Amino acid sequence: MAAPRFRLVLLLFLLSNVAYVAVAAPGSCSLEPFSSNRVYYSCSILSYLSSSLSWSYDSAASTLSIAFVAPPPKAEGWVAWAINPTGDGMDGSQALVAFHQPDGSMGVQTFNISGTTLTKGPIKFETSDLAAEYSDGVMRIFGKIKLPAGMTVVNHVWQVGSSVGNDGYPLPHEMKEENLQPKGKLDLIQGAMSLSQGSTTRNKNVHGVLNAVSWGILLPLGAIFARYLKTFKSADPAWFYLHVTCQIIGYGVGVGGWATGLKLGSKSKGIEYTTHRDIGIALFSLATLQVFALFLRPNKDHKYRFYWNIYHHLVGYTVIILGIVNVFEGLKVLSADHKWTVGYIATICILGGVALFLEVVTWFIVLKRKSDNSTKPYGGSSSNGVQHPLSV
C-alpha cells in the first residue's frame, strides 16, 4: 500500500507544479511591478536610453499591449515609443508620447512623424487604454494597439527629450549617439526582440571604410610615390604609373564613399554633421577637379607647365590634408571604438615616417647630383639628371 500511495502523492505533486507553471508563466515576465496589476508575457531591457519594454500579443484580436519605461533627461521632459509600419527609423513612425499635461498630470498623446515634422492626432493604428505615470525620475507608457491582421513582426523606435513646448509638442531631442540608435524589431509570436542595426548602420560602416581607404590612405600613398620615387632614375617611369594608379583607384573608391554618404544623408532627415559634410563636399569637389585637370596637363616643355605644376601640387596636398582631417571627423561621427582611431593614427604615422625618411634621402641625392655636376668640366654633362622632388 505504501508504494501506490507514494506514487499517487508524487503524481499529484508533479501535476500541481505543471499547473502552477502554466498559470504563472504568462505573467511571469516583469522587469518591475506595474500598477493596476498589469502583467505581460514578454519583456526586454532595451539597448539605449536606459529603457525597457514589456508586451503581450493577442493573436486572435491582433492586439499588442505594451509598457514602455524610460527616464527623461528632465522631469519636464518626455518619452516616446512608436511603431514604424514603413521603415526602420523615426520617419513614418506612429508614436505614443508621454509627458506632463498642462494640469500637471501625466498623459499620452499620439503623433504621426513625417521627416522632422510631428502631427498630433490619431495615428494609423487604433489605440486604447492609453495611460502614463511618472515616479522616481522614470516615465511609463501603457497602452493597447490594434495591429493589421498578420502583422507579427514590427519595427519599433523609442526616444526621450528634455522639454515640451507650450503648444503641447515635444521639443527636439539631443543628437548624441544613443539618441540616434534606438530602434529594433519586435517578434510578437516568438516574444523576441533584436537590435536593428539595419541598412543605416551598415552603410555608415561602409561609408567610413571606403573614405578612410581612399582619401585617408591611397591618396597620401600616391603622393609619396610621385614626390620621392621619381628622384631615382631606375624608377622612371614606374613612379608615374604607381602615382596615377593610386590616385585613380583612390578617387574611384572615394566616389563610392561619397555615394554612400549621400544615401545616408537622404535617410537621416534632420540629422546633420555639418563639419564632416562641408569638408566632404570640398574634398570631393577638389578631387574631381584634380582628375579632370589631368586631361589639360601640358607637355614638359610647354610654357604653362610650371603653373600647372603649382596648381597640381597645391590642390593635391589640400585634398590629402582635408581627407585625413575628415577621416578623423568620420570616426567621431561613428563613435568608433578607440582601437580604430589608434589604428588610423598609426597608419598615418607610418606614412609620415616613410615620407620624412624619403624626404631626407631624396634631398641628399638631389644636392649630391648638383654638386657632382658643378665640379665637372664645362660641357661635360647636362643638368637633365638633376630633378627637384617637387617637379612632375
ROLUMDREN-180846 format. One record per residue (C-alpha): residue number from 1; x, y, z. Coordinates in steps of 0.02 Angstrom, whole numbers, plus 50000, padded with zeros to 5 digits. Last residue first. Layout:
// ROLUMDREN-180846
+-----+-------+-------+-------+
|   n |    c1 |    c2 |    c3 |
+-----+-------+-------+-------+
| NUM |     X |     Y |     Z |
...
+-----+-------+-------+-------+
//
This chain:
// ROLUMDREN-180846
+-----+-------+-------+-------+
|   n |    c1 |    c2 |    c3 |
+-----+-------+-------+-------+
| 392 | 52821 | 53322 | 46892 |
| 391 | 52940 | 53435 | 46988 |
| 390 | 52928 | 53444 | 47177 |
| 389 | 53073 | 53325 | 47210 |
| 388 | 53190 | 53435 | 47109 |
| 387 | 53272 | 53341 | 46966 |
| 386 | 53457 | 53340 | 46925 |
| 385 | 53489 | 53218 | 46782 |
| 384 | 53449 | 53346 | 46649 |
| 383 | 53587 | 53459 | 46713 |
| 382 | 53700 | 53417 | 46568 |
| 381 | 53872 | 53349 | 46569 |
| 380 | 54050 | 53384 | 46517 |
| 379 | 54009 | 53550 | 46433 |
| 378 | 54115 | 53643 | 46560 |
| 377 | 54220 | 53521 | 46660 |
| 376 | 54133 | 53429 | 46804 |
| 375 | 54132 | 53500 | 46981 |
| 374 | 53959 | 53582 | 46965 |
| 373 | 53881 | 53420 | 46902 |
| 372 | 53940 | 53323 | 47054 |
| 371 | 53872 | 53455 | 47173 |
| 370 | 53702 | 53456 | 47088 |
| 369 | 53697 | 53268 | 47093 |
| 368 | 53741 | 53269 | 47279 |
| 367 | 53609 | 53401 | 47316 |
| 366 | 53474 | 53299 | 47228 |
| 365 | 53527 | 53136 | 47312 |
| 364 | 53530 | 53214 | 47486 |
| 363 | 53361 | 53295 | 47452 |
| 362 | 53294 | 53124 | 47401 |
| 361 | 53359 | 53038 | 47558 |
| 360 | 53296 | 53169 | 47680 |
| 359 | 53123 | 53175 | 47603 |
| 358 | 53123 | 52985 | 47591 |
| 357 | 53142 | 52970 | 47780 |
| 356 | 53008 | 53102 | 47811 |
| 355 | 52888 | 53018 | 47689 |
| 354 | 52914 | 52847 | 47770 |
| 353 | 52884 | 52921 | 47942 |
| 352 | 52727 | 53010 | 47881 |
| 351 | 52660 | 52851 | 47805 |
| 350 | 52695 | 52758 | 47967 |
| 349 | 52619 | 52898 | 48071 |
| 348 | 52464 | 52898 | 47961 |
| 347 | 52442 | 52711 | 47985 |
| 346 | 52469 | 52725 | 48174 |
| 345 | 52339 | 52864 | 48184 |
| 344 | 52220 | 52753 | 48087 |
| 343 | 52246 | 52609 | 48207 |
| 342 | 52227 | 52721 | 48360 |
| 341 | 52062 | 52786 | 48292 |
| 340 | 52006 | 52609 | 48256 |
| 339 | 52061 | 52549 | 48429 |
| 338 | 51960 | 52686 | 48514 |
| 337 | 51799 | 52605 | 48455 |
| 336 | 51705 | 52711 | 48330 |
| 335 | 51584 | 52845 | 48385 |
| 334 | 51530 | 52845 | 48203 |
| 333 | 51529 | 53035 | 48198 |
| 332 | 51697 | 53042 | 48289 |
| 331 | 51775 | 52919 | 48166 |
| 330 | 51704 | 53025 | 48024 |
| 329 | 51787 | 53182 | 48090 |
| 328 | 51952 | 53085 | 48099 |
| 327 | 51929 | 53031 | 47919 |
| 326 | 51885 | 53211 | 47877 |
| 325 | 52053 | 53276 | 47937 |
| 324 | 52146 | 53146 | 47834 |
| 323 | 52048 | 53187 | 47677 |
| 322 | 52063 | 53376 | 47701 |
| 321 | 52253 | 53359 | 47713 |
| 320 | 52263 | 53247 | 47560 |
| 319 | 52146 | 53357 | 47457 |
| 318 | 52247 | 53512 | 47502 |
| 317 | 52407 | 53420 | 47453 |
| 316 | 52336 | 53384 | 47281 |
| 315 | 52262 | 53557 | 47254 |
| 314 | 52428 | 53644 | 47288 |
| 313 | 52532 | 53514 | 47198 |
| 312 | 52429 | 53518 | 47038 |
| 311 | 52411 | 53707 | 47037 |
| 310 | 52599 | 53734 | 47054 |
| 309 | 52633 | 53602 | 46922 |
| 308 | 52508 | 53683 | 46803 |
| 307 | 52600 | 53849 | 46825 |
| 306 | 52766 | 53770 | 46776 |
| 305 | 52685 | 53677 | 46629 |
| 304 | 52620 | 53841 | 46555 |
| 303 | 52773 | 53872 | 46444 |
| 302 | 52763 | 53695 | 46373 |
| 301 | 52925 | 53594 | 46382 |
| 300 | 52853 | 53461 | 46496 |
| 299 | 52694 | 53444 | 46394 |
| 298 | 52536 | 53524 | 46464 |
| 297 | 52413 | 53431 | 46578 |
| 296 | 52236 | 53475 | 46524 |
| 295 | 52168 | 53297 | 46534 |
| 294 | 52247 | 53280 | 46706 |
| 293 | 52145 | 53432 | 46761 |
| 292 | 51989 | 53321 | 46756 |
| 291 | 52056 | 53216 | 46899 |
| 290 | 52108 | 53367 | 47002 |
| 289 | 51938 | 53449 | 46983 |
| 288 | 51857 | 53289 | 47044 |
| 287 | 51973 | 53288 | 47195 |
| 286 | 51935 | 53471 | 47230 |
| 285 | 51746 | 53441 | 47226 |
| 284 | 51756 | 53281 | 47330 |
| 283 | 51859 | 53365 | 47466 |
| 282 | 51754 | 53523 | 47473 |
| 281 | 51594 | 53422 | 47489 |
| 280 | 51671 | 53306 | 47619 |
| 279 | 51737 | 53452 | 47720 |
| 278 | 51562 | 53526 | 47724 |
| 277 | 51481 | 53360 | 47773 |
| 276 | 51603 | 53319 | 47913 |
| 275 | 51589 | 53495 | 47984 |
| 274 | 51399 | 53499 | 47972 |
| 273 | 51356 | 53329 | 48043 |
| 272 | 51171 | 53342 | 48011 |
| 271 | 51020 | 53245 | 48072 |
| 270 | 50854 | 53324 | 48023 |
| 269 | 50824 | 53200 | 47884 |
| 268 | 50936 | 53049 | 47902 |
| 267 | 50888 | 52940 | 47754 |
| 266 | 50941 | 53065 | 47621 |
| 265 | 51103 | 53098 | 47714 |
| 264 | 51145 | 52913 | 47724 |
| 263 | 51119 | 52895 | 47537 |
| 262 | 51230 | 53046 | 47504 |
| 261 | 51365 | 52972 | 47614 |
| 260 | 51351 | 52804 | 47525 |
| 259 | 51382 | 52896 | 47361 |
| 258 | 51533 | 52990 | 47430 |
| 257 | 51610 | 52828 | 47491 |
| 256 | 51588 | 52750 | 47319 |
| 255 | 51664 | 52906 | 47240 |
| 254 | 51809 | 52887 | 47362 |
| 253 | 51840 | 52711 | 47299 |
| 252 | 51856 | 52782 | 47123 |
| 251 | 51965 | 52926 | 47183 |
| 250 | 52082 | 52808 | 47274 |
| 249 | 52090 | 52691 | 47125 |
| 248 | 52131 | 52838 | 47010 |
| 247 | 52256 | 52914 | 47132 |
| 246 | 52345 | 52751 | 47170 |
| 245 | 52357 | 52703 | 46986 |
| 244 | 52417 | 52877 | 46935 |
| 243 | 52556 | 52876 | 47064 |
| 242 | 52610 | 52698 | 47026 |
| 241 | 52610 | 52739 | 46840 |
| 240 | 52716 | 52894 | 46868 |
| 239 | 52838 | 52806 | 46985 |
| 238 | 52865 | 52668 | 46855 |
| 237 | 52928 | 52797 | 46727 |
| 236 | 53064 | 52812 | 46794 |
| 235 | 53105 | 52711 | 46950 |
| 234 | 53285 | 52674 | 46893 |
| 233 | 53322 | 52860 | 46887 |
| 232 | 53281 | 52881 | 47072 |
| 231 | 53211 | 53054 | 47107 |
| 230 | 53048 | 52997 | 47030 |
| 229 | 53019 | 52887 | 47181 |
| 228 | 53003 | 53034 | 47301 |
| 227 | 52862 | 53153 | 47259 |
| 226 | 52756 | 53044 | 47146 |
| 225 | 52761 | 52886 | 47252 |
| 224 | 52730 | 52984 | 47412 |
| 223 | 52581 | 53071 | 47330 |
| 222 | 52507 | 52902 | 47284 |
| 221 | 52523 | 52845 | 47466 |
| 220 | 52435 | 53003 | 47526 |
| 219 | 52293 | 52968 | 47401 |
| 218 | 52279 | 52783 | 47448 |
| 217 | 52271 | 52807 | 47637 |
| 216 | 52147 | 52937 | 47702 |
| 215 | 52055 | 52989 | 47546 |
| 214 | 52029 | 52813 | 47480 |
| 213 | 52048 | 52689 | 47624 |
| 212 | 51968 | 52800 | 47756 |
| 211 | 51830 | 52851 | 47635 |
| 210 | 51784 | 52672 | 47589 |
| 209 | 51792 | 52612 | 47770 |
| 208 | 51685 | 52752 | 47839 |
| 207 | 51550 | 52740 | 47706 |
| 206 | 51542 | 52551 | 47725 |
| 205 | 51522 | 52571 | 47914 |
| 204 | 51389 | 52703 | 47895 |
| 203 | 51301 | 52599 | 47762 |
| 202 | 51296 | 52450 | 47879 |
| 201 | 51225 | 52558 | 48018 |
| 200 | 51092 | 52629 | 47903 |
| 199 | 51050 | 52461 | 47823 |
| 198 | 50984 | 52394 | 47985 |
| 197 | 51075 | 52375 | 48150 |
| 196 | 50904 | 52343 | 48223 |
| 195 | 50925 | 52274 | 48397 |
| 194 | 50827 | 52114 | 48408 |
| 193 | 50675 | 52071 | 48512 |
| 192 | 50592 | 51905 | 48546 |
| 191 | 50418 | 51853 | 48601 |
| 190 | 50419 | 51721 | 48467 |
| 189 | 50247 | 51772 | 48405 |
| 188 | 50265 | 51961 | 48429 |
| 187 | 50437 | 51974 | 48351 |
| 186 | 50491 | 52152 | 48390 |
| 185 | 50622 | 52231 | 48280 |
| 184 | 50739 | 52371 | 48332 |
| 183 | 50767 | 52556 | 48354 |
| 182 | 50859 | 52671 | 48473 |
| 181 | 51018 | 52721 | 48377 |
| 180 | 51016 | 52910 | 48353 |
| 179 | 50983 | 52959 | 48534 |
| 178 | 51124 | 52849 | 48598 |
| 177 | 51243 | 52934 | 48476 |
| 176 | 51202 | 53107 | 48542 |
| 175 | 51088 | 53218 | 48441 |
| 174 | 50979 | 53279 | 48585 |
| 173 | 50790 | 53276 | 48573 |
| 172 | 50687 | 53407 | 48483 |
| 171 | 50541 | 53489 | 48579 |
| 170 | 50387 | 53382 | 48612 |
| 169 | 50226 | 53470 | 48556 |
| 168 | 50098 | 53530 | 48682 |
| 167 | 50089 | 53706 | 48613 |
| 166 | 50186 | 53773 | 48762 |
| 165 | 50332 | 53668 | 48706 |
| 164 | 50388 | 53507 | 48790 |
| 163 | 50560 | 53479 | 48866 |
| 162 | 50706 | 53360 | 48895 |
| 161 | 50679 | 53225 | 48764 |
| 160 | 50672 | 53036 | 48758 |
| 159 | 50660 | 52912 | 48613 |
| 158 | 50595 | 52745 | 48555 |
| 157 | 50583 | 52651 | 48392 |
| 156 | 50488 | 52495 | 48341 |
| 155 | 50487 | 52392 | 48182 |
| 154 | 50351 | 52262 | 48197 |
| 153 | 50343 | 52074 | 48171 |
| 152 | 50175 | 51984 | 48187 |
| 151 | 50072 | 52087 | 48067 |
| 150 | 49951 | 51955 | 48003 |
| 149 | 49793 | 52053 | 48039 |
| 148 | 49830 | 52238 | 48050 |
| 147 | 49877 | 52293 | 48226 |
| 146 | 49763 | 52362 | 48362 |
| 145 | 49871 | 52448 | 48492 |
| 144 | 49847 | 52438 | 48679 |
| 143 | 49926 | 52559 | 48801 |
| 142 | 50042 | 52597 | 48944 |
| 141 | 50183 | 52724 | 48943 |
| 140 | 50298 | 52741 | 49094 |
| 139 | 50406 | 52887 | 49146 |
| 138 | 50553 | 52873 | 49266 |
| 137 | 50630 | 53003 | 49383 |
| 136 | 50570 | 52912 | 49540 |
| 135 | 50390 | 52923 | 49480 |
| 134 | 50296 | 52969 | 49322 |
| 133 | 50147 | 52877 | 49250 |
| 132 | 50060 | 52866 | 49083 |
| 131 | 49899 | 52795 | 49014 |
| 130 | 49824 | 52739 | 48849 |
| 129 | 49688 | 52607 | 48870 |
| 128 | 49653 | 52608 | 48683 |
| 127 | 49737 | 52635 | 48516 |
| 126 | 49683 | 52606 | 48335 |
| 125 | 49835 | 52609 | 48222 |
| 124 | 49868 | 52736 | 48084 |
| 123 | 49883 | 52877 | 48210 |
| 122 | 49750 | 52995 | 48277 |
| 121 | 49810 | 53171 | 48316 |
| 120 | 49966 | 53275 | 48338 |
| 119 | 50074 | 53297 | 48184 |
| 118 | 50261 | 53294 | 48209 |
| 117 | 50376 | 53353 | 48069 |
| 116 | 50558 | 53300 | 48061 |
| 115 | 50529 | 53175 | 47921 |
| 114 | 50348 | 53125 | 47945 |
| 113 | 50303 | 53078 | 48123 |
| 112 | 50119 | 53045 | 48165 |
| 111 | 50088 | 53085 | 48346 |
| 110 | 49982 | 53012 | 48486 |
| 109 | 49970 | 53094 | 48656 |
| 108 | 49991 | 53007 | 48825 |
| 107 | 49958 | 53091 | 48990 |
| 106 | 50037 | 53130 | 49158 |
| 105 | 49950 | 53258 | 49268 |
| 104 | 50015 | 53434 | 49294 |
| 103 | 49860 | 53525 | 49228 |
| 102 | 49955 | 53575 | 49070 |
| 101 | 49998 | 53390 | 49036 |
| 100 | 50158 | 53310 | 49096 |
|  99 | 50234 | 53200 | 48962 |
|  98 | 50205 | 53036 | 48870 |
|  97 | 50221 | 53012 | 48682 |
|  96 | 50144 | 52866 | 48586 |
|  95 | 50210 | 52869 | 48409 |
|  94 | 50163 | 52811 | 48235 |
|  93 | 50329 | 52815 | 48144 |
|  92 | 50348 | 52868 | 47963 |
|  91 | 50521 | 52943 | 47987 |
|  90 | 50589 | 52879 | 48153 |
|  89 | 50685 | 52735 | 48079 |
|  88 | 50656 | 52554 | 48023 |
|  87 | 50533 | 52582 | 47882 |
|  86 | 50350 | 52582 | 47828 |
|  85 | 50247 | 52520 | 47976 |
|  84 | 50352 | 52613 | 48106 |
|  83 | 50290 | 52578 | 48281 |
|  82 | 50324 | 52706 | 48417 |
|  81 | 50380 | 52734 | 48595 |
|  80 | 50407 | 52908 | 48666 |
|  79 | 50471 | 52990 | 48824 |
|  78 | 50451 | 53172 | 48875 |
|  77 | 50534 | 53308 | 48977 |
|  76 | 50475 | 53415 | 49122 |
|  75 | 50560 | 53296 | 49246 |
|  74 | 50722 | 53312 | 49147 |
|  73 | 50827 | 53194 | 49040 |
|  72 | 50675 | 53077 | 49029 |
|  71 | 50694 | 52907 | 49114 |
|  70 | 50620 | 52763 | 49014 |
|  69 | 50484 | 52631 | 49031 |
|  68 | 50371 | 52564 | 48894 |
|  67 | 50225 | 52453 | 48943 |
|  66 | 50141 | 52373 | 48795 |
|  65 | 49983 | 52281 | 48743 |
|  64 | 49975 | 52224 | 48561 |
|  63 | 49807 | 52174 | 48489 |
|  62 | 49782 | 52065 | 48335 |
|  61 | 49619 | 52002 | 48417 |
|  60 | 49658 | 51817 | 48395 |
|  59 | 49846 | 51849 | 48403 |
|  58 | 49836 | 51932 | 48573 |
|  57 | 50012 | 51999 | 48597 |
|  56 | 50088 | 52045 | 48765 |
|  55 | 50224 | 52173 | 48799 |
|  54 | 50358 | 52238 | 48915 |
|  53 | 50485 | 52366 | 48854 |
|  52 | 50637 | 52437 | 48939 |
|  51 | 50739 | 52598 | 48940 |
|  50 | 50911 | 52655 | 48996 |
|  49 | 50922 | 52766 | 48839 |
|  48 | 50985 | 52627 | 48728 |
|  47 | 50995 | 52437 | 48718 |
|  46 | 50820 | 52399 | 48777 |
|  45 | 50790 | 52288 | 48928 |
|  44 | 50665 | 52159 | 48871 |
|  43 | 50493 | 52094 | 48917 |
|  42 | 50372 | 51960 | 48865 |
|  41 | 50205 | 51891 | 48925 |
|  40 | 50147 | 52048 | 49013 |
|  39 | 50064 | 52092 | 49179 |
|  38 | 49969 | 52247 | 49235 |
|  37 | 49904 | 52230 | 49412 |
|  36 | 49840 | 52410 | 49414 |
|  35 | 50018 | 52474 | 49437 |
|  34 | 50170 | 52387 | 49364 |
|  33 | 50296 | 52283 | 49458 |
|  32 | 50468 | 52295 | 49376 |
|  31 | 50559 | 52200 | 49240 |
|  30 | 50408 | 52087 | 49230 |
|  29 | 50394 | 51923 | 49140 |
|  28 | 50300 | 51799 | 49249 |
|  27 | 50127 | 51845 | 49187 |
|  26 | 50113 | 51711 | 49055 |
|  25 | 50218 | 51586 | 49155 |
|  24 | 50115 | 51584 | 49316 |
|  23 | 49964 | 51487 | 49257 |
|  22 | 50051 | 51352 | 49156 |
|  21 | 50194 | 51344 | 49280 |
|  20 | 50074 | 51319 | 49426 |
|  19 | 49976 | 51186 | 49332 |
|  18 | 50136 | 51091 | 49294 |
|  17 | 50185 | 51106 | 49477 |
|  16 | 50016 | 51038 | 49535 |
|  15 | 50027 | 50895 | 49412 |
|  14 | 50200 | 50848 | 49476 |
|  13 | 50143 | 50848 | 49658 |
|  12 | 49985 | 50748 | 49618 |
|  11 | 50091 | 50617 | 49530 |
|  10 | 50214 | 50607 | 49676 |
|   9 | 50070 | 50585 | 49801 |
|   8 | 49994 | 50446 | 49694 |
|   7 | 50164 | 50361 | 49675 |
|   6 | 50188 | 50365 | 49864 |
|   5 | 50015 | 50291 | 49893 |
|   4 | 50050 | 50152 | 49769 |
|   3 | 50214 | 50112 | 49860 |
|   2 | 50145 | 50117 | 50037 |
|   1 | 50000 | 50000 | 50000 |
+-----+-------+-------+-------+
//
